[in-house]
């Protein structure tokens, strides 16, 4: 099976490229796509650049041009749930867009007509992840991830996102990637390791923990790939 692995930032896919060893690369639509064989699977790996628009481009290209039949996202996120500490892993059960607002027409925050407020990730990939977590003796959280085109560094905004969407973590690409995969009917999985807690200290924590948290997420994703049926 051909599997897409994406991140938003170079730092999020670097540990994956380092682990797979040799790969070929090609450029398209403003991204570099790396291809290799790993764990008996063909992989296409790329980072999109930050945000919903860039990540939607990259996900679409991986599915349409490269023919990926499954998409795994690896990266970092801001923690909302008090249970989540820096370095902890969370997989998205469902994702939403916290910055969508057409409430002037009576719609709830996050809802776009003919879309859904929440997009659920693939249940089979989540159960595989739960097995991997048990075997690796890693705590893996599951919860709602809220996406928006904002680096959240404010307790107030973070609290609003928690109250409005019951979200446990937030970032800037998961929901757009989920939306692409839902529309192409491709199973997807979004994994994030916490780099900060989206409050006043978020930018300092992010800078300090981006690399180590990205590594935690990448290691886990590669273990999942090894266990996927051929
Ligand atoms: C976006 N990603 C951060 C991009 C940071 C700096 C140049 C994850 C993320 C995040 N997103 C980690 N912490 C976050 C936070 N507090 N708010 C939004 O996916 C770009």
Boltz pocket constraint, residues with backbone or C-beta under 6 A from the ligand:
constraints:
  - pocket:
      binder: B
      contacts: [[A, 8], [A, 50], [A, 51], [A, 76], [A, 77], [A, 78], [A, 148], [A, 150], [A, 151], [A, 152], [A, 153], [A, 170], [A, 171], [A, 172], [A, 173], [A, 195], [A, 196], [A, 197], [A, 198], [A, 199], [A, 202], [A, 206]]
      max_distance: 6.0
